[in-house]
Amino acid sequence: MAIRGALALRKRQVLILFVLLGLSQAGPESVRYSVAEETEIGSFVGNLARDLGLGVEELSSREARVVSDDNKKHLHLDLPTGDLLLNEKLDREELCSSTEPCVLHFQVVLENPLQFFRAELHVKDINDHSPTFLDKEILIQISESTTIGTTFLMESAQDLDIGRNSLQNYTVSPNSHFYIKIRDSSDGKIYPELVLDRELDHEHEPELRLTLTALDGGSPPRSGKTLVLIKVLDVNDNAPEFPQRLYEVQVLEDTPIGSWIITISAKDLDAGNYGKISYTFLHASEDIRKTFEINPASGDVHLRSSLDFEVTQSYTINIQATDGGGLSEECTLLIKVIDINDNPPEVTMSSITKIIPENASETLVALFSVRDKDSGDNGRMVCSIQDDLPFSLKPTFKNFFTLVSEKALDREMRAEYNITITVADMGSPRLKTQHTITVLVSDVNDNAPAFTQTSYTLWVRENNSPALHIGSVSATDRDAGANAQLTYSLLPPQDPHLPLASLVSINADNGHLFALRSLDYEALQAFEFGVGATDRGSPALSSQARVRVLVLDANDNSPFVLYPLQNGSAPCTELVPRAAEAGYLVTKVVAVDGDSGQNAWLSYRLLKATEPGLFGVWPHNGEVRTARLLSERDAPKHRLLVQVRDNGEPPRSASVTLHVLLVDGFSQPYLPLPEAAAEQARADPLTVYLVVALASVSSLFLLSVLLFVAVRLCRRSRAASLGGCSVPEGPFPGHLVDVSGTGTLSQSYQYEVCLRAGSGTSEFKFLKSLACDHQGSVNDVEENSNFVNGFGFN
């Protein structure tokens, strides 16, 4: 009894400690409700909003919910009304067995901010169970020598109800030998004892049959019956004796079924059949009989079914030893179940937030509770998560924990977190339970688009077709969804005169650039503009890049000859003295090409000539030179066809026709020195023109004087000898030929000077410059052959 009292006192102390700890964390708010067992589902228990002093709207906004200590949903909270309703029928005997009062503890959890209210639900007992006897027949053997007043122990009935609804009385059917005596025990139960009221006579009545009735205190009362068979025996004057009244044994809860627990042994001084002892359980509950069994002959106690410390921590078994004469004795066997670490911790999730925005800090991710059915170190738990995560666990109320984010997250760094909550006990071996929560980080538009390059250079060949795809710009956005969907656009050009809208366009979805019209390299070699990329977030973010478009030249321009001009008028004629040496510069073909690069590299060649081999064209500069010395046999008129060709692909070309007239030498005084001509060529163009004009007038004047003197001398000589006038013979000096420094005769000094023989007058005839119209001059020379002879040209 002292041990049993100490165990009960220790249990009450632990219970009081947990209650005080819960109340200290939950605050003064504590609500109690009561309901009778077997009440229908949906029945009203109480108005939680009124009892907690909260509004119905606050219950809904703060997501109030009921969490039971045993994680079962006995109650349901109706948020619109704040009523607390039954979610299932409650069976007090199943919930609390014989414990009184039957209290179900639960918490009301509110969020934003997190708050707990502790509440209790008292389940009241109703008389829904009748007393029952585990044995349908009770056999009692009584010696005929038993004295009046002797009591005989009998099996008691079992009633699952408690209080007044529990077992209250026993009665026996009317008879002349026995009556029932009720014995109270220290645990509050009553046991029937059969008391002998009249001596028995084995010879007269060897057995008796009585009916034992058990009654409870309900209204109306319930009852249970069993048959009592009494056999009258001969005299047996020694009852069995146990060496000790209390046996204690400790058994591990994982002991295999069928294992030997203990052997109970009693002695009887009688001999023969009266000394034979049989062992049985006395007043044993159905749970004890299912769990243990005793060998009637040997007293060995064996395990019949598995033990569970979390269900039952100890068993108190009364064992009766009865000899062959019907005398009996009892002892008590106390079996203590030793806890082992056979239950892993349990994790119960109350709420989970699976998606959190990346810019939110200290966000509640999960609310959960943990428990371990084991005791001692086996029931102590440690809760943890991975160390490399920006989350933390915080204990809140009793065995509840919250999982919160420590700081604002960055979806671009990590978009998903797998958080493993590990709950491990302190037993040996340690058991643990893991629960994984996947948290998705929702995107916030915090990243502007970024172009792959700060500047782009695109090349497009001229004469392109309209709407030609000339290139692309690309930008990326580290955000997701609409925040990463980009729209490309053209920025206003920095040059207000650049018609950008008519030159290029951009695809707003993919950044492809298109030329809207055909480009001409000769008109526009390059242009630059800006492009922008804007996401669809709120607010929208954007970035810019520069694009430079270079127009590539195509060989779309043929060479154009600047000199000699090909304008459909009379062709120009170049004069070459017959005394010219090999390599003499006749003229220079000057041409240009509107293209660039190798498309503008020009080469010259002689396609046709009146006399092949007499003239040659330098391929790189277009100079036409004599290839050999001239002779008297060479024709006076030559026609040269020079081709100018560029280096494009395919190449383009132009041709020019040159007319060359071979003449005998010029007088030296009438032409300027080559050195003077070179200096004039390097002078300013206006100065050159003035000097050329002055030189021309001076030359004409000097030539007129000379001709006048010559005419006078010729007349005098004709009068004397009837002969012709004489003029200097021989070629013109070489320095009078090249006045430009390049070997080409300057057109400003090329005049056709003729003196008509036989005119009888001294007059000069100044013909036009050869640069204007050479054809008429050449015709005059051909028609008047005496012109050449008169001046001594051979």
C-alpha positions in Angstrom: 0.0 0.0 0.0 2.8 2.4 0.7 4.4 1.8 -2.7 1.0 2.3 -4.4 0.5 5.5 -2.6 4.0 6.8 -3.5 3.4 6.1 -7.2 0.0 7.9 -7.1 1.6 10.9 -5.3 4.4 11.0 -7.9 2.0 11.0 -10.8 0.0 13.8 -9.3 3.1 15.9 -8.8 4.1 15.4 -12.5 0.6 16.3 -13.6 0.5 19.4 -11.5 4.0 20.4 -12.9 2.8 20.2 -16.5 -0.4 22.0 -15.8 1.4 24.9 -14.1 3.9 25.0 -17.0 1.1 25.2 -19.6 -0.8 27.9 -17.7 2.4 30.0 -17.3 2.9 30.0 -21.1 -0.8 30.3 -22.1 -1.7 33.2 -19.9 -4.7 33.6 -17.7 -7.2 32.6 -20.4 -8.6 29.1 -19.6 -12.1 27.9 -20.5 -13.9 24.8 -19.2 -16.8 23.0 -20.9 -18.7 19.8 -20.1 -20.7 17.4 -22.1 -22.3 14.0 -21.5 -20.8 11.0 -23.2 -22.6 9.6 -26.3 -24.0 13.1 -27.1 -24.9 13.3 -30.8 -22.4 14.8 -33.3 -22.9 18.5 -34.0 -24.2 19.2 -30.5 -23.5 22.6 -29.0 -20.8 22.7 -26.4 -20.3 26.4 -25.9 -19.7 29.7 -27.7 -15.9 30.1 -27.8 -15.9 33.7 -29.1 -18.0 34.9 -26.1 -16.0 32.9 -23.6 -12.7 34.1 -24.9 -13.9 37.7 -25.2 -13.2 37.8 -28.9 -15.3 38.9 -31.9 -16.5 36.4 -34.4 -14.7 38.4 -37.2 -11.5 38.2 -35.2 -11.8 34.4 -35.0 -12.1 34.2 -38.8 -9.4 36.8 -39.5 -6.9 35.2 -37.1 -7.6 31.7 -38.4 -8.6 30.2 -35.1 -8.5 26.4 -34.8 -8.8 23.8 -32.1 -5.8 21.5 -31.4 -6.3 18.6 -29.0 -3.5 17.2 -26.9 -4.1 13.7 -28.4 -4.2 15.2 -31.9 -7.7 13.8 -32.4 -10.5 16.0 -33.7 -13.1 15.6 -31.0 -14.4 19.2 -31.4 -15.2 21.4 -34.3 -15.0 25.2 -34.3 -17.7 27.0 -36.4 -15.9 30.2 -37.4 -19.0 32.1 -38.7 -20.7 31.7 -35.3 -17.9 31.1 -32.9 -19.8 28.0 -31.6 -17.8 24.9 -30.4 -19.5 21.8 -31.6 -19.0 18.0 -31.1 -17.2 16.4 -34.0 -17.8 12.8 -32.9 -19.6 10.8 -30.2 -17.5 10.6 -27.1 -17.2 7.4 -25.1 -15.9 8.3 -21.6 -14.8 4.7 -20.9 -12.8 4.6 -24.1 -11.2 8.0 -23.5 -10.5 7.9 -19.8 -11.2 4.3 -18.6 -11.7 4.5 -14.9 -10.1 7.9 -14.5 -12.3 10.5 -12.9 -12.8 13.3 -13.8 -12.5 12.6 -17.6 -10.9 15.7 -19.0 -9.9 16.3 -22.6 -7.4 19.2 -22.8 -7.2 21.2 -26.0 -5.8 24.6 -27.1 -7.3 27.3 -29.2 -4.6 28.7 -31.6 -4.9 32.1 -33.1 -2.4 33.6 -35.6 -1.4 37.2 -36.4 -0.2 37.5 -33.7 0.3 33.9 -32.5 -1.7 33.3 -29.3 -2.8 30.2 -27.4 -5.8 29.7 -25.1 -6.0 26.5 -23.0 -9.4 24.9 -22.6 -10.8 21.7 -21.0 -13.7 19.5 -21.9 -15.2 17.4 -19.1 -16.9 14.2 -20.3 -19.7 13.2 -18.0 -20.5 9.6 -17.4 -23.9 8.1 -18.2 -25.2 4.7 -17.2 -24.5 2.9 -20.5 -22.8 -0.2 -19.1 -24.3 -3.1 -17.1 -22.2 -4.9 -14.5 -20.8 -8.2 -16.0 -19.2 -11.2 -14.5 -16.2 -12.5 -16.4 -17.0 -16.1 -15.2 -20.4 -17.5 -16.1 -20.0 -19.9 -13.2 -18.2 -19.5 -9.8 -17.2 -22.7 -8.2 -16.7 -22.7 -4.4 -15.7 -25.8 -2.4 -16.7 -25.6 1.3 -15.9 -28.2 3.9 -18.8 -29.4 5.9 -16.9 -28.5 9.1 -16.7 -24.9 8.2 -17.9 -22.8 11.1 -20.8 -20.4 10.8 -19.7 -16.9 9.9 -16.9 -18.0 7.6 -16.5 -15.8 4.6 -15.7 -17.0 1.1 -14.2 -14.7 -1.5 -15.9 -14.5 -4.9 -15.2 -13.0 -8.2 -16.4 -9.4 -8.5 -18.4 -8.0 -11.4 -16.9 -5.4 -13.8 -18.7 -2.1 -14.6 -17.0 0.4 -16.9 -19.1 3.2 -15.6 -17.9 5.3 -12.7 -19.4 7.2 -9.8 -23.0 6.4 -9.0 -23.3 4.6 -12.3 -20.7 2.1 -11.2 -21.2 -1.1 -9.2 -23.0 -0.4 -5.9 -24.4 -3.7 -4.5 -24.5 -7.5 -4.7 -27.4 -9.8 -3.9 -27.7 -13.6 -3.8 -30.7 -15.7 -4.5 -32.7 -16.7 -1.4 -31.3 -19.7 0.5 -31.0 -21.1 4.0 -27.2 -21.3 4.3 -25.5 -18.1 2.9 -25.9 -14.4 2.6 -23.8 -11.7 0.9 -21.4 -9.4 2.6 -20.0 -6.3 0.8 -16.4 -5.5 1.4 -14.9 -2.1 0.5 -11.4 -1.9 -0.8 -8.9 0.9 -0.7 -9.3 1.6 -4.4 -13.0 2.4 -3.9 -14.3 -0.8 -5.3 -16.6 -3.3 -3.6 -16.2 -7.0 -3.5 -18.8 -9.7 -2.6 -18.1 -12.2 0.1 -20.3 -15.2 0.7 -20.9 -15.7 4.5 -21.9 -19.1 5.9 -25.1 -18.5 8.0 -25.9 -22.2 8.7 -23.8 -25.3 8.9 -23.5 -27.5 5.9 -24.0 -31.2 5.7 -22.2 -33.0 2.9 -24.3 -36.1 3.3 -27.5 -34.1 3.3 -26.8 -31.6 0.6 -23.5 -32.2 -1.3 -23.8 -29.0 -3.5 -25.8 -25.8 -3.7 -26.6 -23.5 -6.7 -27.0 -19.9 -6.1 -27.5 -16.8 -8.3 -25.2 -13.8 -7.6 -26.6 -10.5 -8.8 -24.5 -7.3 -9.2 -26.3 -3.9 -9.3 -25.1 -0.4 -10.2 -26.5 2.9 -9.0 -27.8 4.2 -12.2 -31.4 5.3 -12.8 -32.8 3.0 -13.8 -30.2 0.6 -12.3 -28.5 -2.1 -14.5 -27.6 -5.6 -13.2 -25.5 -8.6 -14.1 -25.8 -12.2 -12.9 -23.7 -15.3 -12.6 -24.1 -18.9 -11.2 -22.5 -19.8 -7.9 -21.9 -23.6 -7.6 -21.1 -24.6 -4.0 -19.7 -28.1 -3.4 -19.7 -29.3 0.2 -16.5 -31.2 1.0 -15.3 -33.3 3.7 -13.2 -31.7 6.5 -10.0 -29.9 5.6 -8.4 -28.0 8.5 -5.3 -26.4 6.9 -5.4 -23.6 4.3 -2.6 -22.8 1.9 0.0 -20.3 3.0 2.1 -17.9 0.9 5.6 -17.1 2.1 5.0 -13.4 1.3 1.9 -11.3 0.8 3.3 -9.1 -2.0 5.4 -10.1 -5.0 7.0 -7.5 -7.2 8.6 -8.0 -10.6 9.8 -5.7 -13.4 9.3 -6.6 -17.0 10.5 -4.9 -20.2 7.7 -3.8 -22.4 9.3 -5.6 -25.4 9.4 -9.0 -23.6 8.4 -11.7 -26.0 5.0 -13.4 -25.7 5.1 -16.6 -23.8 8.0 -15.5 -21.6 8.1 -16.6 -18.0 7.5 -13.8 -15.5 7.5 -15.3 -12.0 6.5 -18.3 -10.1 4.1 -18.0 -7.2 4.3 -20.8 -4.6 2.2 -21.6 -1.5 2.3 -24.5 1.0 -0.4 -26.6 2.6 0.2 -28.8 5.6 -2.6 -31.1 4.7 -1.8 -34.3 2.9 -3.4 -36.0 0.1 -5.9 -34.2 -1.9 -6.2 -31.6 0.7 -2.6 -30.7 0.3 -2.8 -30.2 -3.5 -2.9 -26.5 -4.3 -4.3 -24.9 -7.4 -3.5 -21.3 -8.4 -5.9 -18.8 -10.1 -6.3 -15.1 -10.6 -8.7 -13.5 -8.2 -10.7 -10.3 -9.1 -8.6 -10.0 -12.3 -9.9 -7.7 -15.0 -10.3 -8.8 -18.6 -7.2 -6.8 -19.5 -5.1 -8.8 -17.0 -6.5 -12.1 -18.1 -5.7 -11.2 -21.8 -2.2 -10.2 -20.9 -1.1 -12.8 -18.3 -1.8 -16.4 -17.5 -0.9 -18.6 -14.5 -0.3 -22.4 -14.5 -2.8 -23.8 -12.0 -0.5 -26.5 -10.8 2.9 -24.8 -10.7 2.0 -21.2 -10.2 4.2 -20.0 -13.1 3.0 -16.7 -14.5 3.6 -16.3 -18.3 3.1 -13.4 -20.7 0.2 -13.9 -22.9 0.1 -10.8 -25.1 2.5 -7.9 -25.8 3.1 -5.2 -23.2 2.9 -1.5 -23.9 4.3 0.9 -21.3 2.5 3.8 -23.0 -0.9 2.1 -22.3 -0.3 0.5 -18.9 2.7 1.1 -16.7 1.9 -1.6 -14.0 -0.4 -4.4 -13.3 -1.7 -5.5 -9.8 -2.9 -9.1 -9.8 -4.5 -10.9 -6.9 -3.6 -14.6 -6.9 -5.6 -17.2 -5.0 -4.2 -20.5 -3.9 -6.8 -23.2 -3.1 -6.2 -26.7 -1.7 -8.1 -29.8 -2.4 -10.3 -29.2 0.6 -11.5 -25.8 -0.6 -9.4 -23.7 1.7 -7.7 -20.8 0.0 -5.3 -17.9 0.5 -4.4 -14.9 -1.6 -1.4 -12.8 -2.4 -0.7 -9.8 -4.6 1.6 -9.7 -7.6 2.8 -6.3 -8.7 4.2 -6.3 -12.3 5.9 -3.1 -13.3 6.4 -2.5 -17.0 9.8 -1.0 -17.8 9.7 1.5 -20.7 12.0 1.1 -23.7 12.5 3.6 -26.5 10.1 2.0 -29.0 8.1 5.0 -30.0 9.5 7.6 -32.4 8.5 11.2 -31.9 5.4 12.4 -33.7 5.1 15.6 -35.6 1.6 17.1 -36.1 1.3 20.1 -38.6 -1.2 22.7 -37.6 -0.6 25.1 -40.4 1.8 25.4 -43.4 2.5 28.3 -45.7 4.0 26.9 -48.8 4.6 30.1 -50.8 6.2 33.2 -49.4 7.3 36.4 -51.2 11.0 37.0 -51.6 10.9 40.4 -50.0 9.1 39.3 -46.8 11.1 38.9 -43.6 10.3 36.8 -40.5 7.4 35.1 -42.2 5.6 32.3 -40.4 6.1 29.2 -42.5 4.7 26.4 -40.3 3.1 25.8 -36.9 3.5 22.3 -35.5 3.5 20.2 -32.3 5.6 17.3 -31.3 5.2 14.5 -28.8 6.7 11.2 -27.8 4.7 8.5 -26.1 7.7 7.2 -24.2 8.8 8.5 -20.8 11.9 9.8 -19.2 14.8 10.3 -21.5 13.0 8.2 -24.1 10.3 10.9 -24.2 12.6 13.9 -24.2 12.9 15.4 -27.7 15.2 17.8 -29.6 13.8 19.6 -32.6 16.1 20.9 -35.4 16.4 21.8 -39.1 19.3 22.1 -41.5 22.0 24.7 -40.6 22.4 26.1 -44.1 18.9 27.5 -44.4 17.6 31.0 -43.7 14.9 29.6 -41.4 14.8 29.0 -37.6 12.7 27.1 -35.2 11.1 28.9 -32.2 9.4 27.2 -29.3 6.1 28.8 -28.5 3.5 27.1 -26.2 4.0 23.8 -24.5 5.2 21.4 -27.2 4.4 23.7 -30.1 7.0 25.2 -32.4 7.0 27.8 -35.2 9.1 27.7 -38.3 9.9 31.3 -39.5 12.2 32.8 -42.1 15.1 34.8 -40.6 15.4 37.4 -43.3 14.1 38.5 -46.7 14.8 35.8 -49.3 16.1 36.1 -52.8 14.2 34.0 -55.4 16.9 34.6 -58.0 19.5 33.0 -55.7 17.2 30.1 -54.7 13.6 29.6 -55.6 12.7 26.6 -53.6 13.7 25.3 -50.1 13.2 21.8 -48.9 13.1 22.1 -45.1 13.5 18.9 -43.1 12.2 19.1 -39.6 14.0 16.5 -37.5 12.7 15.5 -34.1 14.9 13.1 -32.2 14.4 11.7 -28.7 17.1 11.1 -26.1 16.6 7.4 -25.7 19.0 4.6 -26.5 19.0 3.9 -29.3 17.8 7.4 -30.4 14.7 7.4 -32.5 13.9 10.3 -34.8 11.1 11.5 -37.1 11.6 13.7 -40.1 9.0 15.9 -41.9 9.9 17.7 -45.0 8.3 21.0 -46.0 8.7 22.5 -49.5 8.6 26.2 -49.5 8.4 28.1 -52.8 9.7 31.7 -53.0 7.4 33.8 -55.0 8.9 36.4 -57.3 9.0 40.2 -56.8 10.0 42.5 -59.6 13.4 43.5 -58.1 15.7 42.9 -61.1 15.9 45.1 -64.1 16.4 43.5 -67.5 20.1 43.2 -68.5 21.3 43.2 -72.1 23.8 40.6 -73.1 26.0 43.4 -74.4 26.1 47.1 -73.6 26.5 47.8 -77.3 25.8 45.9 -80.5 27.4 46.3 -83.9 25.4 45.0 -86.9 26.5 44.8 -90.5 24.1 45.0 -93.4 25.0 45.1 -97.1 23.5 47.9 -99.1 20.7 47.4 -101.6 19.1 45.0 -99.1 15.5 44.0 -99.5 13.0 45.8 -97.3 12.0 44.1 -94.0 15.3 42.2 -93.9 16.3 40.8 -90.6 19.6 42.4 -89.9 20.3 41.2 -86.3 18.9 40.8 -82.8 19.4 42.3 -79.4 18.8 40.1 -76.4 18.2 40.9 -72.7 17.5 38.7 -69.8 15.6 39.2 -66.5 16.4 37.2 -63.5 12.9 37.5 -62.3 10.1 35.0 -63.2 6.7 35.1 -64.7 5.4 38.4 -65.9 8.3 40.1 -64.2 10.6 38.4 -66.6 8.5 39.0 -69.8 10.3 41.6 -71.8 9.2 44.1 -74.4 11.8 45.6 -76.7 11.5 49.1 -78.2 13.5 51.7 -80.1 14.6 54.8 -78.2 14.4 58.3 -79.8 17.6 58.9 -81.7 20.1 61.4 -80.4 20.4 62.9 -83.9 17.2 64.6 -84.6 17.8 64.5 -88.3 18.1 60.7 -88.4 14.9 59.2 -89.8 15.1 56.2 -87.5 11.5 55.2 -87.8 11.9 54.7 -91.6 15.2 52.9 -91.3 14.7 50.1 -88.8 12.1 48.4 -86.6 12.2 46.0 -83.7 10.1 43.0 -82.8 8.8 43.9 -79.3 8.7 40.2 -78.3 12.1 38.8 -79.3 14.3 41.9 -80.1 14.8 41.1 -83.8 15.8 44.1 -85.8 14.6 44.7 -89.4 15.7 47.1 -92.1 12.5 48.9 -93.3 14.0 50.0 -96.6 16.9 49.5 -98.9 20.0 51.1 -97.6 22.6 52.9 -99.8 26.2 52.9 -98.6 27.0 56.0 -100.7 24.3 57.9 -98.9 24.5 56.5 -95.4 27.6 54.5 -94.2 26.5 54.0 -90.5 24.0 55.1 -88.0 23.5 54.5 -84.3 20.4 54.3 -82.1 19.3 53.0 -78.7 17.1 50.1 -77.8 15.2 49.5 -74.5 14.0 46.4 -72.8 11.1 46.8 -70.3 9.7 44.0 -68.1 6.0 43.6 -67.3 6.3 43.9 -63.5 4.7 46.5 -61.3 6.4 48.8 -61.2 8.1 48.0 -64.6 11.9 48.1 -64.8 13.9 48.7 -67.9 17.5 49.0 -69.3 19.1 50.3 -72.5 21.7 49.3 -75.0 23.3 51.0 -78.0 23.1 49.5 -81.5 25.5 50.6 -84.3 24.6 49.6 -87.9 27.3 49.6 -90.4 26.3 49.6 -94.1 28.5 47.3 -96.1 29.4 48.5 -99.6 28.2 46.5 -102.6 29.7 46.8 -106.0 26.7 48.7 -107.4 28.6 51.5 -109.1 30.6 51.3 -112.2 33.8 53.3 -112.6 33.2 56.8 -113.9 35.8 58.5 -116.1 36.5 62.0 -115.2 39.1 62.6 -117.9 38.9 62.6 -120.8 35.2 63.6 -120.7 32.8 61.4 -122.5 29.8 63.7 -122.9 28.8 62.9 -126.5 30.6 66.0 -128.0 33.6 65.8 -130.2 36.3 63.6 -128.7 39.5 65.2 -127.4 42.7 64.5 -129.2 46.1 64.1 -127.6 49.2 65.4 -129.6 52.3 63.4 -129.4 55.6 64.6 -131.0 57.2 62.0 -133.2 60.4 62.6 -131.4 59.0 61.3 -128.1 61.0 58.6 -126.5 59.7 55.2 -125.2 57.8 55.7 -122.0 56.6 59.2 -123.0 53.4 60.1 -121.1 50.7 60.7 -123.7 47.8 61.3 -121.3 46.3 60.0 -118.1 42.9 58.5 -117.8 41.3 59.7 -114.5 38.4 57.7 -113.2 36.6 57.3 -109.9 34.2 54.7 -108.3 31.4 55.6 -106.0 31.9 52.4 -104.0 34.5 51.8 -101.3 37.2 49.3 -100.4 38.1 46.8 -103.0 35.0 47.7 -104.9 36.7 51.1 -105.6 40.1 49.6 -106.5 40.5 50.5 -110.2 42.7 48.9 -112.8 43.3 50.1 -116.3 44.1 48.2 -119.5 44.2 48.8 -123.2 41.5 46.9 -125.0 42.0 48.1 -128.6 44.6 50.2 -130.4 45.0 51.3 -134.0 48.6 50.0 -133.9 49.1 47.4 -131.2 52.4 47.7 -129.3 52.9 51.4 -129.9 51.1 52.5 -126.7 50.6 51.0 -123.3 48.5 51.7 -120.2 49.8 51.5 -116.7 47.2 49.3 -114.8 47.3 51.1 -111.5 47.3 54.8 -112.4 45.8 55.0 -115.9 48.8 56.6 -117.5 49.0 56.1 -121.3 52.6 56.0 -122.4 54.5 55.2 -125.6 55.8 51.7 -125.6 58.6 52.4 -128.1 60.2 55.1 -130.2 58.0 56.6 -132.9 59.0 56.3 -136.5 58.0 57.9 -139.7 56.1 54.8 -140.7 53.7 55.1 -137.8 50.3 56.4 -138.8 49.6 60.0 -137.7 46.2 59.1 -136.2 45.6 56.5 -133.5 42.5 55.4 -131.7 42.9 53.8 -128.2 40.1 52.0 -126.3 41.0 52.0 -122.5 39.0 49.9 -120.1 38.7 51.0 -116.4 37.7 48.0 -114.2 37.0 47.8 -110.4 37.9 45.0 -108.1 34.3 44.1 -107.0 32.5 40.9 -107.2 31.3 40.7 -109.9 33.6 43.4 -111.3 32.2 46.4 -113.1 33.9 48.4 -115.8 33.8 51.5 -118.0 35.7 52.3 -121.2 37.0 55.5 -122.8 38.2 56.2 -126.3 41.4 58.3 -126.8 42.4 59.9 -130.0 46.1 60.5 -130.4 47.7 62.6 -133.2 51.3 62.2 -134.0 52.9 65.6 -134.9 56.3 66.8 -135.6 58.1 68.9 -133.0 57.1 72.3 -131.6 59.1 75.5 -131.3 60.9 75.7 -128.0 60.1 79.4 -127.1 56.4 79.0 -127.2 56.0 76.6 -124.3 56.9 77.1 -120.6 59.6 75.2 -118.9 58.6 71.9 -117.1 59.9 73.3 -113.8 57.5 76.3 -114.1 54.6 74.1 -115.0 55.3 71.9 -112.0 55.3 74.9 -109.7 52.1 76.1 -111.3 50.4 72.7 -110.8 51.2 72.9 -107.1 49.9 76.4 -106.8 46.5 77.5 -105.8 43.9 76.7 -108.6 42.9 80.4 -109.0 46.6 81.5 -109.2 47.2 78.7 -111.7 44.4 79.9 -113.9 45.7 83.5 -113.8 49.2 82.4 -114.6 48.0 80.2 -117.4 45.9 83.0 -118.9 48.8 85.5 -118.7 51.2 83.0 -120.2 48.8 82.3 -123.0 48.4 86.0 -123.9 52.1 86.6 -123.7 52.8 83.6 -125.9 50.3 84.7 -128.4 51.7 88.2 -128.5 55.3 86.9 -128.9 54.1 84.4 -131.6 52.3 87.1 -133.5 55.5 89.3 -133.5 57.6 86.4 -134.7 55.1 85.5 -137.4 54.8 89.2 -138.5 58.6 89.4 -138.8 58.7 86.0 -140.7 56.0 87.2 -143.1 58.0 90.4 -143.8 61.2 88.4 -144.4 59.3 86.0 -146.7 57.9 88.8 -148.8 61.3 90.3 -149.2 62.9 87.0 -150.1 60.0 86.3 -152.6 60.6 89.6 -154.1 64.2 88.9 -154.5 64.2 85.2 -155.4 60.5 84.2 -155.5 61.2 81.7 -152.8 59.1 80.7 -149.7 59.7 81.8 -146.2 61.9 79.8 -143.9 61.0 78.7 -140.4 63.2 76.9 -137.9 63.5 73.2 -138.5 63.8 70.3 -136.0 61.7 69.1 -133.2 60.5 71.3 -130.3 62.7 71.2 -127.2 61.7 68.5 -124.8 61.0 71.0 -122.0 58.3 72.7 -124.0 56.3 69.5 -124.2 55.5 68.6 -120.6 54.1 71.6 -118.7 52.2 69.7 -116.0 55.0 67.7 -114.6 53.3 64.5 -115.4 54.0 64.3 -119.2 50.5 65.2 -120.2 50.3 68.3 -122.5 48.4 71.0 -120.7 45.3 71.9 -122.7 45.7 75.5 -121.8 48.9 75.6 -124.0 47.8 73.5 -126.9 47.0 75.7 -129.9 46.8 75.0 -133.5 49.0 77.7 -135.2 48.8 77.9 -139.0 50.2 80.4 -141.5 48.5 80.2 -144.9 51.1 80.2 -147.6 50.6 82.3 -150.5 48.2 84.6 -148.9 50.2 87.6 -149.8 49.5 89.1 -146.4 51.2 88.8 -143.1 48.5 87.5 -140.8 48.1 84.9 -138.1 45.3 82.5 -137.8 44.6 81.5 -134.2 42.6 78.3 -134.1 40.6 77.0 -131.1 42.2 75.2 -128.2 42.4 71.5 -128.8 40.5 70.9 -125.5 37.4 72.3 -127.0 37.2 70.8 -130.4 40.1 68.9 -132.0 38.2 67.4 -134.8 37.9 70.6 -136.8 41.5 71.4 -136.3 42.6 67.9 -137.4 40.4 68.2 -140.5 42.0 71.5 -141.4 45.4 70.0 -141.0 44.5 67.1 -143.3 42.9 69.4 -145.9 45.9 71.7 -146.0 48.9 69.4 -146.2 51.0 72.4 -147.1 50.5 73.5 -143.5 52.9 70.8 -142.3 55.3 71.3 -145.1 55.3 75.1 -144.7 56.5 74.7 -141.1 59.0 72.0 -141.9 57.3 69.1 -140.2 58.3 65.9 -141.8 
